[in-house]
Amino acid sequence: RDLHSFPTRRSSDLYERAIAAAPDTPGPYLGLGILEARIGDLAAARTAFDRGLASRPDSADLAYNAGLVRALTGDLPGAIAGFERALALDPNHRAARENLAAARAAQASAPKPP
């Protein structure tokens, strides 16, 4: 048994229990997604944020984090969509605005397919 994964797996299980108890609350989805991203499992992080958005489509923070994890995996169109959604929900979301500009700049400078 990997002793280093025990606290992480236990934390993940606690977030899943919190989600089961209050599926309409964005906090546990955010916590789970951030935990998964911090341990390097960006696919699991994306799944957590997407699950949260399915339950709470009005959460700017979930939309922002869904965009951020997409940016980290190179999905610039998905990242831009997430940041735009976050800004539509909260026009004052500074991090979404900054990351939207960065994602658009990266997309504009990306090589175009022939």
Legacy VTK file of the C-alpha trace (Angstrom):
# vtk DataFile Version 3.0
C-alpha trace
ASCII
DATASET POLYDATA
POINTS 114 float
0.000 0.000 0.000
1.277 3.438 -0.959
1.315 5.457 2.258
1.517 8.754 0.369
-1.774 8.174 -1.433
-3.739 7.330 1.720
-4.482 10.904 2.877
-5.334 11.931 -0.683
-7.658 8.980 -1.235
-9.280 9.598 2.139
-9.795 13.255 1.252
-11.280 12.258 -2.083
-13.676 9.898 -0.314
-14.719 12.690 2.081
-15.479 15.004 -0.835
-17.519 12.268 -2.519
-19.530 11.802 0.687
-20.113 15.545 0.888
-21.285 15.542 -2.737
-23.672 12.674 -2.020
-25.062 14.516 1.001
-25.454 17.872 -0.770
-25.266 17.407 -4.542
-26.430 20.980 -5.230
-23.572 22.568 -3.276
-20.581 23.624 -5.422
-17.974 23.517 -2.635
-17.371 19.761 -2.535
-17.015 19.574 -6.329
-14.521 22.444 -6.211
-12.585 20.796 -3.406
-12.476 17.444 -5.164
-11.425 18.985 -8.472
-8.684 21.056 -6.873
-7.440 18.028 -4.917
-7.281 15.917 -8.077
-5.483 18.696 -9.976
-2.935 19.105 -7.188
-2.041 15.431 -7.307
-1.740 15.638 -11.084
-4.904 13.843 -12.183
-6.270 16.517 -14.496
-8.791 14.129 -16.078
-10.327 13.459 -12.656
-10.256 17.193 -11.888
-12.095 17.932 -15.129
-14.672 15.274 -14.292
-15.241 16.760 -10.830
-15.744 20.277 -12.195
-18.013 19.032 -14.984
-20.100 17.044 -12.484
-20.421 20.170 -10.385
-21.507 22.237 -13.382
-24.141 19.640 -14.257
-25.541 20.132 -10.763
-24.857 23.860 -10.416
-24.655 25.488 -13.863
-24.831 28.885 -12.143
-21.449 28.525 -10.398
-18.860 30.922 -11.805
-16.123 29.239 -9.763
-16.915 25.806 -11.183
-16.981 27.241 -14.724
-13.665 29.007 -14.118
-11.977 25.889 -12.755
-13.381 23.774 -15.591
-11.818 26.273 -17.984
-8.542 26.285 -16.099
-8.127 22.510 -16.178
-8.921 22.540 -19.895
-6.227 25.175 -20.425
-3.767 23.020 -18.512
-4.510 20.074 -20.803
-4.209 22.140 -23.988
-7.931 22.371 -24.765
-7.933 26.093 -25.561
-11.450 26.226 -27.071
-12.799 24.473 -23.955
-10.798 26.775 -21.699
-12.116 29.859 -23.466
-15.684 28.571 -23.177
-15.209 27.951 -19.445
-13.744 31.400 -18.802
-16.474 33.071 -20.867
-19.128 31.185 -18.929
-17.556 32.212 -15.627
-17.571 35.855 -16.741
-21.176 35.627 -17.917
-22.090 34.425 -14.434
-19.789 36.849 -12.605
-18.515 39.769 -14.707
-16.128 40.734 -11.884
-14.301 37.372 -11.844
-10.773 38.748 -12.271
-8.992 35.404 -12.674
-11.439 34.337 -15.387
-10.879 37.613 -17.246
-7.085 37.293 -17.042
-7.053 33.644 -18.064
-9.517 34.303 -20.890
-7.122 36.890 -22.334
-4.185 34.478 -21.986
-6.109 31.598 -23.594
-7.220 33.788 -26.492
-3.642 34.993 -27.017
-2.350 31.406 -26.951
-5.018 30.324 -29.411
-4.218 33.232 -31.744
-0.505 32.380 -31.740
-1.013 28.632 -32.190
0.026 27.227 -35.567
-2.872 26.909 -37.960
-3.485 23.505 -39.583
-2.684 23.416 -43.324
LINES 1 115
114 0 1 2 3 4 5 6 7 8 9 10 11 12 13 14 15 16 17 18 19 20 21 22 23 24 25 26 27 28 29 30 31 32 33 34 35 36 37 38 39 40 41 42 43 44 45 46 47 48 49 50 51 52 53 54 55 56 57 58 59 60 61 62 63 64 65 66 67 68 69 70 71 72 73 74 75 76 77 78 79 80 81 82 83 84 85 86 87 88 89 90 91 92 93 94 95 96 97 98 99 100 101 102 103 104 105 106 107 108 109 110 111 112 113
